[in-house]
Amino acid sequence: MIINGQSGAMGRQKRGGLEDYPRIGDLSYWTSPPMQFTYIQSAALTAGTYPFTASRGAMINAKNINAETLIYFYDMQFSADIGLLDYQQALKLAGGTTDVPRFSLFLESSRNAPVLQDPIYCQDYFDGQSYQLVIEPKQLPNAITAFFQGTLQQHAGLAGVTEINLIMTMFAQQITDDSYISEFKKGYPSSDYQGGNL
């Protein structure tokens, strides 16, 4: 169940976001431990391009996701295993078109509903990109899956590169404080819990 999503230029704010609850900074480590999710997807060189297909895979996370908690994502970073200038040049496909790689996220316990309102377009590397997103895992399994979709063009700077990996890392807290979760939910009428993305 997806409750809230926001990013400076990537999303829009809904009422009752976590920033409206000043106690978020006062929660102890034991009731809001940090989490880190990483997703890596590879594309092999095929006819002069590196095609990233919508093939979903699990995000890597060292900790279990518990039901009846809130997962608060607050930051993300994106890169690839090639230099930034090579990546930017590879966005230009033959004929002057583009198929910019874009990132999509899903929660298994919400019938694999998309977590993000829209895919995140990765036309540049970024580090420390603020992105507020809250999901509420209601039941097991709680795997968070993702995929990149798009195409990169081989160019002279990528001569000999037979594979490219795209990497997205998202930083979060898993909030288990019952009183905080109850207070947070009061900011949302029941209709806001339907349909996934807000």
PLY file of the C-alpha trace (Angstrom):
ply
format ascii 1.0
element vertex 198
property float x
property float y
property float z
element edge 197
property int vertex1
property int vertex2
end_header
0.00 0.00 0.00
1.50 3.31 -1.11
0.67 6.32 1.02
2.70 9.31 0.03
5.24 10.35 -2.56
7.16 13.56 -3.15
10.29 14.81 -4.83
11.34 18.34 -5.63
10.89 18.03 -9.38
9.71 14.45 -9.67
6.47 14.28 -7.73
3.76 16.23 -5.95
2.91 16.69 -2.32
-0.12 15.19 -0.65
-1.52 16.39 2.64
-0.45 14.65 5.79
3.14 13.91 4.72
5.78 12.84 7.20
7.24 16.34 7.28
3.98 17.45 8.99
4.80 15.27 11.99
7.68 16.81 13.97
8.27 13.62 15.97
9.90 11.89 12.98
13.28 13.20 14.10
12.66 12.11 17.67
11.96 8.45 16.94
14.69 6.21 18.32
16.86 3.92 16.23
14.93 0.96 17.65
11.59 2.22 16.28
12.90 3.64 13.00
16.01 1.71 11.94
17.68 2.78 8.69
17.36 0.67 5.57
19.10 0.73 2.21
17.74 -0.76 -1.00
19.88 -1.27 -4.10
18.81 -2.37 -7.54
21.24 -3.28 -10.35
20.21 -4.16 -13.88
22.49 -5.17 -16.74
22.12 -4.78 -20.49
24.37 -6.59 -22.95
25.52 -4.96 -26.17
23.06 -5.91 -28.90
23.35 -4.54 -32.45
25.11 -1.39 -31.28
22.82 -0.63 -28.34
22.36 -1.61 -24.69
18.61 -2.34 -24.29
17.20 -2.36 -20.76
13.94 -4.29 -20.78
11.08 -4.18 -18.26
12.17 -7.37 -16.51
11.43 -7.02 -12.82
13.97 -8.02 -10.17
14.20 -7.74 -6.38
15.89 -4.79 -4.74
18.75 -5.86 -2.48
18.09 -5.15 1.20
19.94 -6.59 4.17
16.98 -6.34 6.56
13.56 -7.95 6.51
10.55 -5.79 5.77
7.94 -6.26 8.48
4.19 -5.99 7.94
2.17 -3.29 9.72
5.03 -0.78 9.59
5.77 2.30 7.50
8.73 2.35 5.13
9.80 5.97 4.70
12.05 6.54 1.68
13.83 9.88 1.85
16.83 9.83 -0.48
18.10 8.14 -3.63
21.12 7.99 -5.89
21.62 6.78 -9.45
24.69 5.89 -11.49
26.05 3.36 -13.97
29.36 1.55 -14.25
30.58 3.89 -17.00
31.71 7.51 -16.73
29.09 10.26 -16.62
30.07 11.81 -19.96
29.99 8.41 -21.64
26.53 7.83 -20.14
25.19 11.19 -21.30
26.53 10.64 -24.81
24.99 7.15 -24.89
21.53 8.66 -24.40
21.60 9.90 -28.00
20.41 7.06 -30.20
20.99 6.69 -33.91
18.79 9.08 -35.86
18.76 11.65 -33.05
16.08 9.91 -30.98
16.27 9.06 -27.27
14.94 6.28 -25.05
16.11 7.57 -21.67
16.36 4.79 -19.05
13.60 5.11 -16.47
13.17 3.44 -13.11
9.95 1.82 -11.81
9.26 0.36 -8.36
6.74 -2.24 -7.13
5.57 -3.72 -3.81
4.77 -7.44 -3.93
2.27 -7.40 -1.04
0.21 -4.74 -2.87
-0.39 -7.10 -5.80
2.70 -5.66 -7.48
1.09 -2.26 -7.84
3.47 0.48 -9.05
4.88 2.39 -6.07
5.80 5.52 -8.04
3.26 7.80 -9.70
5.52 7.94 -12.75
8.82 6.28 -13.59
11.94 8.24 -12.64
13.80 9.34 -15.78
17.55 8.88 -15.38
19.03 11.34 -17.87
21.84 12.18 -15.46
23.60 10.69 -12.46
22.40 12.01 -9.11
23.45 11.59 -5.51
21.51 12.80 -2.49
18.28 13.38 -4.47
15.57 14.04 -1.90
12.51 11.87 -2.53
9.78 11.39 0.08
7.80 8.22 -0.35
5.92 6.14 2.23
4.68 2.59 1.75
2.75 0.45 4.21
3.49 -3.27 3.85
0.20 -4.88 4.91
1.09 -8.55 4.60
3.79 -10.92 3.53
5.53 -11.28 1.13
6.96 -7.77 1.20
9.56 -7.88 -1.54
10.22 -4.56 -3.26
10.97 -5.11 -6.93
12.05 -2.78 -9.71
13.23 -2.47 -13.29
14.94 -0.05 -15.65
13.54 0.38 -19.13
15.28 2.27 -21.91
18.16 2.13 -24.37
21.75 3.35 -24.45
23.75 3.73 -27.68
27.27 2.43 -28.06
29.71 5.15 -29.17
33.47 5.48 -29.58
34.00 6.03 -25.86
32.30 2.68 -25.17
34.36 0.66 -27.62
34.97 -2.76 -26.10
32.21 -2.33 -23.46
29.99 -5.39 -23.86
27.69 -4.74 -20.89
26.44 -1.75 -18.86
24.98 -1.87 -15.36
22.53 0.74 -14.05
22.40 1.18 -10.27
19.68 2.77 -8.13
20.07 3.04 -4.35
17.24 4.21 -2.09
17.63 5.11 1.59
14.79 4.60 4.05
13.64 4.13 7.63
11.32 1.35 8.78
8.98 2.94 11.32
7.56 0.53 13.89
6.32 3.03 16.50
2.59 2.20 16.80
1.56 5.62 18.10
3.41 7.40 15.30
1.90 5.13 12.64
-1.60 5.72 14.04
-1.06 9.49 14.07
0.31 9.46 10.54
-2.67 7.53 9.16
-5.08 10.08 10.61
-3.82 12.48 7.96
-5.34 10.31 5.23
-9.04 9.65 4.58
-9.81 6.04 3.72
-10.08 6.85 0.00
-6.37 7.69 -0.02
-5.58 4.07 0.67
-7.16 2.86 -2.56
-5.57 2.46 -5.94
-1.91 2.58 -5.03
-0.27 5.80 -6.19
-1.08 9.18 -4.66
0 1
1 2
2 3
3 4
4 5
5 6
6 7
7 8
8 9
9 10
10 11
11 12
12 13
13 14
14 15
15 16
16 17
17 18
18 19
19 20
20 21
21 22
22 23
23 24
24 25
25 26
26 27
27 28
28 29
29 30
30 31
31 32
32 33
33 34
34 35
35 36
36 37
37 38
38 39
39 40
40 41
41 42
42 43
43 44
44 45
45 46
46 47
47 48
48 49
49 50
50 51
51 52
52 53
53 54
54 55
55 56
56 57
57 58
58 59
59 60
60 61
61 62
62 63
63 64
64 65
65 66
66 67
67 68
68 69
69 70
70 71
71 72
72 73
73 74
74 75
75 76
76 77
77 78
78 79
79 80
80 81
81 82
82 83
83 84
84 85
85 86
86 87
87 88
88 89
89 90
90 91
91 92
92 93
93 94
94 95
95 96
96 97
97 98
98 99
99 100
100 101
101 102
102 103
103 104
104 105
105 106
106 107
107 108
108 109
109 110
110 111
111 112
112 113
113 114
114 115
115 116
116 117
117 118
118 119
119 120
120 121
121 122
122 123
123 124
124 125
125 126
126 127
127 128
128 129
129 130
130 131
131 132
132 133
133 134
134 135
135 136
136 137
137 138
138 139
139 140
140 141
141 142
142 143
143 144
144 145
145 146
146 147
147 148
148 149
149 150
150 151
151 152
152 153
153 154
154 155
155 156
156 157
157 158
158 159
159 160
160 161
161 162
162 163
163 164
164 165
165 166
166 167
167 168
168 169
169 170
170 171
171 172
172 173
173 174
174 175
175 176
176 177
177 178
178 179
179 180
180 181
181 182
182 183
183 184
184 185
185 186
186 187
187 188
188 189
189 190
190 191
191 192
192 193
193 194
194 195
195 196
196 197
